[in-house]
Amino acid sequence: MATDARNVFLDQIKSTIDYCVRVGSAESIELSKRKNIQDRLKILKNGVRRGGEHLSDNEIVMILASITELGETLDQVEANDEDDTLNKGYRPPKQEPRKGSPAFVITAGQLQFLTKYGISASKIAETFHVSESTIRRRLRSFNIKLREGKYDSISDEELCEKVKDTIGTNRKIGPNSILQRLKYNGITVQRRRVRQACNSVDPFGCATRWGIYIHGAIDGFSRVVTFLYASTNNKSATVLSLFKQAVSEYGVPSRIRVDKGVENEDVCKFMEEYRGRDRGSAIKGKSCHNVRIERYWVEVWNNVVSEYYDLFTYLEYRGVLDITDEDDIKILQFVFLPRLNYSLEQNRFQNNNHGLSTENHRSPNALFVTGILNNMNSDCIALRDLISEPNASAVNENEPEQIRDETHE
């Protein structure tokens, strides 16, 4: 029995060493596999030390020495591979100095070429295999600015017009594509400004064209869409009215996150007056930070708005609809706005009741309810207000009750 155990132990050692040699000697090996080999060799060393009852002292010493030698050989192979990788890239030559260490020869033309393509100082340093401070010193010495003068001075109104012209009738073009097309036409602006211009023009490409604006809000935790409604204006009073209708059902959130559009001003004022200032009651920022609502706009476009967009565009193409005629626009709104809102309400119901694969197929409504029940004894002010007596949490002048964080536009 002892001989069988010894043979099995030796076979395991041999098998592990053969694997490490085979994988480690490959021409190219991933970092994860190198780490796996190192871990295997480390475990093997510990196993040999603990397997003294199967091996003699001399055998243990010999095997440990072989494992150590193999590990050092593989480490040397890895170091050589790293040197080869570094040697593949460009390295600036060095010039002989009058005193001190040789300086790298990095020309103004090289830096101007790289900065023209928006490459940062850290990436330039990585490309030249020098420190970032070296690159920044050279940029200063050549008076090359990474940011100054990089963007064109263009007003928001002019940018919106340029964005409109760029979009044209292409309903699927996004902010990043618009940004590059503007660059092609000699206009370089920040991506955030292009996103804001797109939102001003219309998140769906049809608001300013046909006078239809869609506003919505979504709960950041449960993904419940608290309101989704199309109207004929983009006024802050309209958004506040929709917000109050939503909080009458779901409660006033602890905080909201909105973009910097003027249509959200009244809602922000309401939250700061109701929840207090200097606590983040209304967080204003870039639209891309409102991940929940931005993702939901994609669903709204695909499932609802694109159908109306195609129809309205077709009516224009056939000459039935003239967008310069105020009467045509009013008739269009009168006929289709109720239908659009019915479709939006259907989509809201669908979103709030469909099972989420990442939440064990619980719906947003289920997450909303269980979230309240699971945290009803917490210190969250919104939850305390929601589950308190109605008289204790009433909002002035028919302004409703409260609950969780919410993001909207």
C-alpha positions as CSV (number, residue, x, y, z in Angstrom):
1,M,0.0,0.0,0.0
2,A,2.9,2.4,0.9
3,T,4.5,1.7,-2.5
4,D,1.2,2.4,-4.4
5,A,0.8,5.7,-2.5
6,R,4.4,6.7,-3.3
7,N,3.9,5.9,-7.0
8,V,0.7,7.9,-7.2
9,F,2.4,10.8,-5.4
10,L,5.4,10.7,-7.9
11,D,3.0,10.5,-10.9
12,Q,1.2,13.7,-9.6
13,I,4.5,15.5,-9.3
14,K,5.6,14.4,-12.8
15,S,2.3,15.4,-14.3
16,T,2.4,18.9,-12.8
17,I,6.0,19.5,-13.9
18,D,5.2,18.3,-17.4
19,Y,2.2,20.6,-17.7
20,C,4.3,23.6,-16.4
21,V,7.1,22.9,-18.9
22,R,4.7,22.4,-21.8
23,V,2.7,25.5,-21.2
24,G,5.5,27.7,-20.0
25,S,7.7,27.0,-23.0
26,A,5.1,28.0,-25.6
27,E,6.1,30.9,-27.9
28,S,3.3,33.1,-26.6
29,I,1.6,32.7,-23.3
30,E,-1.1,34.8,-21.6
31,L,-0.5,36.5,-18.3
32,S,-3.2,34.5,-16.6
33,K,-1.5,31.2,-17.7
34,R,1.8,32.4,-16.4
35,K,0.2,33.1,-13.0
36,N,-1.5,29.7,-13.1
37,I,1.9,28.0,-13.6
38,Q,3.5,30.0,-10.8
39,D,0.6,29.0,-8.5
40,R,0.9,25.3,-9.5
41,L,4.6,25.3,-8.8
42,K,4.1,26.9,-5.4
43,I,1.4,24.4,-4.5
44,L,3.7,21.6,-5.7
45,K,6.5,22.8,-3.5
46,N,4.3,22.8,-0.4
47,G,3.0,19.3,-1.4
48,V,6.5,17.9,-1.7
49,R,7.5,19.3,1.7
50,R,4.4,17.8,3.3
51,G,4.8,14.4,1.5
52,G,7.8,13.4,3.6
53,E,6.3,10.0,4.5
54,H,6.4,8.9,0.8
55,L,9.9,10.3,-0.1
56,S,13.4,10.3,1.4
57,D,15.1,13.5,2.5
58,N,17.4,13.4,-0.6
59,E,14.5,12.9,-3.0
60,I,12.7,15.9,-1.4
61,V,15.8,18.1,-1.8
62,M,16.3,17.1,-5.4
63,I,12.6,17.6,-6.4
64,L,12.5,21.0,-4.7
65,A,15.7,22.1,-6.4
66,S,14.2,21.0,-9.8
67,I,11.0,22.9,-9.1
68,T,13.0,26.0,-8.1
69,E,15.1,25.8,-11.2
70,L,12.1,25.4,-13.4
71,G,10.4,28.4,-11.8
72,E,13.6,30.5,-12.4
73,T,13.8,29.4,-16.0
74,L,10.1,30.4,-16.7
75,D,10.7,33.7,-15.0
76,Q,13.6,34.4,-17.3
77,V,11.5,33.5,-20.3
78,E,8.9,36.0,-19.1
79,A,11.5,38.7,-18.6
80,N,12.8,38.1,-22.2
81,D,9.3,38.3,-23.6
82,E,8.7,41.6,-21.8
83,D,12.0,43.0,-23.3
84,D,10.9,41.9,-26.7
85,T,7.6,43.6,-26.3
86,L,9.3,46.8,-25.2
87,N,11.8,46.6,-28.1
88,K,8.9,46.4,-30.6
89,G,7.8,50.0,-29.8
90,Y,9.4,53.2,-30.8
91,R,12.1,54.5,-28.6
92,P,13.4,58.1,-29.1
93,P,17.2,58.3,-29.5
94,K,19.4,60.1,-26.9
95,Q,21.7,63.0,-27.5
96,E,25.1,63.4,-25.8
97,P,24.9,66.1,-23.2
98,R,27.5,68.5,-22.0
99,K,26.8,67.3,-18.5
100,G,24.3,65.0,-16.8
101,S,22.5,62.0,-18.3
102,P,21.7,61.9,-22.0
103,A,18.4,63.6,-23.0
104,F,15.8,62.0,-25.2
105,V,15.4,63.5,-28.7
106,I,11.7,64.3,-28.9
107,T,10.8,66.9,-31.6
108,A,8.1,69.5,-31.7
109,G,6.7,67.9,-34.9
110,Q,6.3,64.5,-33.2
111,L,4.4,66.1,-30.3
112,Q,2.2,68.2,-32.5
113,F,1.4,65.2,-34.7
114,L,0.3,63.1,-31.7
115,T,-1.6,65.9,-29.9
116,K,-3.5,66.6,-33.1
117,Y,-5.2,63.3,-32.7
118,G,-6.2,64.0,-29.1
119,I,-3.6,61.7,-27.6
120,S,-3.0,62.5,-23.9
121,A,0.4,63.2,-22.3
122,S,0.3,59.9,-20.4
123,K,-0.3,57.9,-23.7
124,I,2.4,59.8,-25.5
125,A,4.8,59.0,-22.7
126,E,3.7,55.3,-22.9
127,T,4.3,55.3,-26.6
128,F,7.9,56.8,-26.3
129,H,8.7,54.7,-23.2
130,V,9.5,57.8,-21.2
131,S,8.0,59.4,-18.1
132,E,4.9,61.6,-18.4
133,S,6.9,64.4,-16.7
134,T,9.4,64.3,-19.6
135,I,6.6,64.7,-22.1
136,R,5.0,67.6,-20.2
137,R,8.4,69.4,-20.0
138,R,8.8,69.1,-23.7
139,L,5.3,70.3,-24.4
140,R,5.9,73.4,-22.2
141,S,9.3,74.0,-23.9
142,F,7.7,73.9,-27.4
143,N,4.7,75.8,-26.2
144,I,2.3,73.1,-27.3
145,K,-1.1,73.1,-25.5
146,L,-3.0,69.9,-25.0
147,R,-6.3,71.6,-24.4
148,E,-6.0,75.4,-25.1
149,G,-7.4,76.2,-28.5
150,K,-8.5,72.6,-29.0
151,Y,-12.2,73.5,-29.1
152,D,-13.9,76.0,-31.3
153,S,-15.8,79.0,-29.9
154,I,-19.4,78.5,-31.1
155,S,-22.5,79.5,-29.3
156,D,-25.1,77.0,-28.1
157,E,-27.6,78.3,-30.6
158,E,-25.2,77.9,-33.5
159,L,-24.2,74.4,-32.3
160,C,-27.9,73.3,-32.2
161,E,-28.4,74.5,-35.8
162,K,-25.2,72.6,-36.9
163,V,-26.5,69.5,-35.1
164,K,-29.9,69.8,-36.7
165,D,-28.2,70.0,-40.1
166,T,-26.0,67.1,-39.4
167,I,-28.8,64.9,-38.2
168,G,-31.0,65.7,-41.2
169,T,-33.4,62.8,-41.7
170,N,-31.0,60.2,-40.2
171,R,-32.9,59.1,-37.2
172,K,-30.3,56.6,-36.0
173,I,-27.3,58.8,-35.8
174,G,-25.9,59.3,-32.3
175,P,-24.0,62.0,-30.5
176,N,-20.6,60.4,-31.1
177,S,-21.2,60.2,-34.8
178,I,-22.5,63.8,-34.9
179,L,-19.3,64.8,-33.1
180,Q,-17.1,63.2,-35.7
181,R,-19.1,64.7,-38.6
182,L,-18.8,68.1,-37.0
183,K,-15.0,67.6,-36.9
184,Y,-15.1,66.7,-40.5
185,N,-16.7,70.0,-41.3
186,G,-14.1,71.8,-39.2
187,I,-16.1,72.2,-36.0
188,T,-14.4,70.8,-32.9
189,V,-16.4,70.9,-29.7
190,Q,-16.7,68.9,-26.5
191,R,-18.8,65.8,-26.5
192,R,-20.9,67.0,-23.6
193,R,-21.9,70.0,-25.7
194,V,-22.9,67.8,-28.6
195,R,-25.0,65.6,-26.2
196,Q,-26.7,68.7,-24.7
197,A,-27.4,70.0,-28.2
198,C,-28.9,66.7,-29.2
199,N,-31.2,66.8,-26.1
200,S,-32.2,70.3,-27.0
201,V,-32.9,69.4,-30.6
202,D,-34.8,66.4,-29.3
203,P,-33.8,63.0,-27.8
204,F,-35.9,61.3,-30.4
205,G,-35.3,63.6,-33.4
206,C,-38.9,64.8,-33.6
207,A,-39.7,67.1,-30.7
208,T,-38.8,70.5,-32.2
209,R,-39.7,69.3,-35.7
210,W,-43.3,68.4,-34.9
211,G,-43.7,70.2,-31.6
212,I,-43.9,67.0,-29.5
213,Y,-41.9,66.6,-26.3
214,I,-41.6,63.4,-24.3
215,H,-40.7,63.5,-20.6
216,G,-40.1,60.6,-18.3
217,A,-38.8,59.6,-14.9
218,I,-37.5,56.3,-13.6
219,D,-36.7,55.0,-10.1
220,G,-33.0,54.3,-9.9
221,F,-33.3,51.2,-7.6
222,S,-36.3,49.3,-8.9
223,R,-36.4,50.6,-12.5
224,V,-40.1,51.6,-12.1
225,V,-41.0,54.2,-14.7
226,T,-42.9,56.7,-12.6
227,F,-44.1,58.8,-15.5
228,L,-43.8,58.9,-19.3
229,Y,-45.8,61.5,-21.2
230,A,-45.8,63.5,-24.5
231,S,-46.9,67.1,-24.6
232,T,-46.7,70.1,-26.9
233,N,-44.2,72.1,-24.9
234,N,-41.0,71.7,-23.0
235,K,-41.8,74.1,-20.1
236,S,-40.6,73.4,-16.5
237,A,-44.2,73.8,-15.3
238,T,-45.3,70.9,-17.4
239,V,-42.5,68.7,-16.1
240,L,-43.3,69.7,-12.5
241,S,-47.0,68.8,-13.1
242,L,-46.0,65.4,-14.3
243,F,-43.6,65.0,-11.4
244,K,-46.3,65.8,-8.8
245,Q,-48.7,63.3,-10.4
246,A,-46.0,60.7,-10.1
247,V,-45.2,61.4,-6.5
248,S,-48.9,61.2,-5.6
249,E,-48.6,57.5,-6.5
250,Y,-45.0,56.7,-5.6
251,G,-44.1,59.3,-3.1
252,V,-41.5,62.1,-3.0
253,P,-38.0,60.7,-3.6
254,S,-35.1,61.4,-1.3
255,R,-33.1,62.7,-4.3
256,I,-33.4,63.2,-8.0
257,R,-30.8,63.3,-10.7
258,V,-31.5,65.5,-13.7
259,D,-29.6,67.0,-16.6
260,K,-29.0,70.7,-16.8
261,G,-32.0,71.4,-19.1
262,V,-34.2,74.4,-18.1
263,E,-37.3,72.2,-18.2
264,N,-36.1,70.6,-14.9
265,E,-35.7,73.9,-12.9
266,D,-39.1,73.8,-11.2
267,V,-38.7,70.2,-10.2
268,C,-35.3,71.0,-8.7
269,K,-36.7,73.9,-6.8
270,F,-39.6,71.8,-5.5
271,M,-37.1,69.1,-4.2
272,E,-34.8,71.6,-2.6
273,E,-37.7,73.3,-0.8
274,Y,-39.3,70.0,0.2
275,R,-36.2,68.0,1.1
276,G,-33.8,70.8,2.0
277,R,-30.8,72.4,0.4
278,D,-27.1,71.4,0.6
279,R,-27.9,67.7,0.8
280,G,-28.1,66.7,-2.8
281,S,-31.9,66.8,-3.1
282,A,-31.6,67.7,-6.8
283,I,-28.4,66.5,-8.4
284,K,-27.7,68.2,-11.8
285,G,-25.2,66.7,-14.2
286,K,-24.5,65.2,-17.6
287,S,-27.2,63.1,-19.2
288,C,-24.8,60.2,-19.6
289,H,-24.8,59.9,-15.8
290,N,-28.5,59.2,-15.7
291,V,-27.8,55.6,-16.8
292,R,-31.3,54.2,-16.1
293,I,-33.3,56.8,-17.9
294,E,-30.8,57.0,-20.8
295,R,-31.1,53.3,-21.3
296,Y,-34.9,53.5,-21.1
297,W,-35.0,56.1,-23.8
298,V,-33.5,53.5,-26.2
299,E,-36.4,51.2,-25.4
300,V,-39.0,54.0,-25.8
301,W,-37.5,54.8,-29.2
302,N,-37.4,51.2,-30.4
303,N,-40.8,50.2,-29.2
304,V,-42.9,53.4,-29.6
305,V,-41.4,56.6,-31.0
306,S,-39.7,55.2,-34.1
307,E,-43.1,54.1,-35.5
308,Y,-44.5,57.6,-35.2
309,Y,-41.3,59.1,-36.5
310,D,-41.6,57.0,-39.7
311,L,-45.2,57.9,-40.1
312,F,-44.7,61.7,-39.7
313,T,-41.7,61.6,-42.0
314,Y,-43.7,59.7,-44.6
315,L,-46.5,62.3,-44.4
316,E,-43.9,65.0,-45.0
317,Y,-42.5,63.1,-48.0
318,R,-45.9,62.6,-49.6
319,G,-46.7,66.3,-49.2
320,V,-49.6,65.7,-46.8
321,L,-47.8,67.5,-43.9
322,D,-46.2,70.9,-44.1
323,I,-44.1,71.5,-40.9
324,T,-44.0,75.3,-41.8
325,D,-47.8,75.4,-41.6
326,E,-48.9,76.0,-38.0
327,D,-52.4,74.6,-38.7
328,D,-50.8,71.3,-40.0
329,I,-48.8,71.0,-36.9
330,K,-51.8,71.6,-34.6
331,I,-53.9,69.0,-36.5
332,L,-51.1,66.5,-36.3
333,Q,-50.8,67.0,-32.5
334,F,-54.6,66.9,-32.1
335,V,-54.9,63.6,-34.0
336,F,-51.7,61.8,-32.9
337,L,-50.8,63.0,-29.4
338,P,-53.5,60.9,-27.6
339,R,-52.5,57.9,-29.6
340,L,-48.8,58.5,-28.8
341,N,-49.6,58.9,-25.1
342,Y,-51.6,55.7,-25.1
343,S,-48.6,53.9,-26.7
344,L,-46.3,55.4,-24.1
345,E,-48.5,54.3,-21.2
346,Q,-48.6,50.8,-22.7
347,N,-44.8,50.8,-22.8
348,R,-44.6,52.1,-19.2
349,F,-46.9,49.3,-18.0
350,Q,-44.9,46.8,-19.9
351,N,-41.6,48.0,-18.4
352,N,-43.0,48.1,-14.9
353,N,-44.4,44.5,-15.0
354,H,-41.9,42.5,-17.0
355,G,-39.5,40.2,-15.2
356,L,-35.8,41.2,-15.0
357,S,-33.4,38.3,-15.7
358,T,-30.8,40.0,-13.4
359,E,-33.3,40.1,-10.5
360,N,-34.5,36.5,-10.5
361,H,-37.3,37.6,-12.9
362,R,-38.9,40.0,-10.5
363,S,-40.6,42.9,-12.1
364,P,-39.7,46.6,-11.3
365,N,-43.0,46.9,-9.5
366,A,-42.1,43.8,-7.3
367,L,-38.7,45.3,-6.6
368,F,-40.2,48.6,-5.6
369,V,-42.6,47.0,-3.1
370,T,-40.1,44.5,-1.7
371,G,-37.5,47.3,-1.5
372,I,-39.9,49.3,0.7
373,L,-40.7,46.3,2.9
374,N,-37.1,45.3,3.3
375,N,-36.0,48.8,4.3
376,M,-39.0,50.1,6.2
377,N,-37.1,50.4,9.4
378,S,-34.1,52.2,7.9
379,D,-33.2,55.8,8.3
380,C,-34.1,56.7,4.8
381,I,-36.3,59.9,5.1
382,A,-38.2,59.1,1.9
383,L,-39.3,55.7,3.3
384,R,-40.2,57.1,6.6
385,D,-42.4,59.7,5.0
386,L,-44.0,57.0,2.7
387,I,-45.0,54.7,5.5
388,S,-46.0,57.4,8.0
389,E,-49.6,58.6,8.6
390,P,-50.9,60.6,5.6
391,N,-51.5,63.7,7.8
392,A,-47.9,63.6,9.0
393,S,-46.3,63.6,5.6
394,A,-48.8,65.6,3.5
395,V,-47.4,67.9,0.9
396,N,-48.7,71.5,0.9
397,E,-51.7,72.2,-1.4
398,N,-52.4,68.7,-2.5
399,E,-48.7,67.9,-3.1
400,P,-48.3,64.2,-2.4
401,E,-46.3,61.7,-0.4
402,Q,-42.7,60.2,-0.7
403,I,-40.2,57.5,-1.6
404,R,-36.8,56.6,-3.3
405,D,-34.2,58.2,-5.6
406,E,-35.3,58.9,-9.1
407,T,-33.8,60.1,-12.3
408,H,-35.6,61.9,-15.1
409,E,-35.5,64.3,-18.0
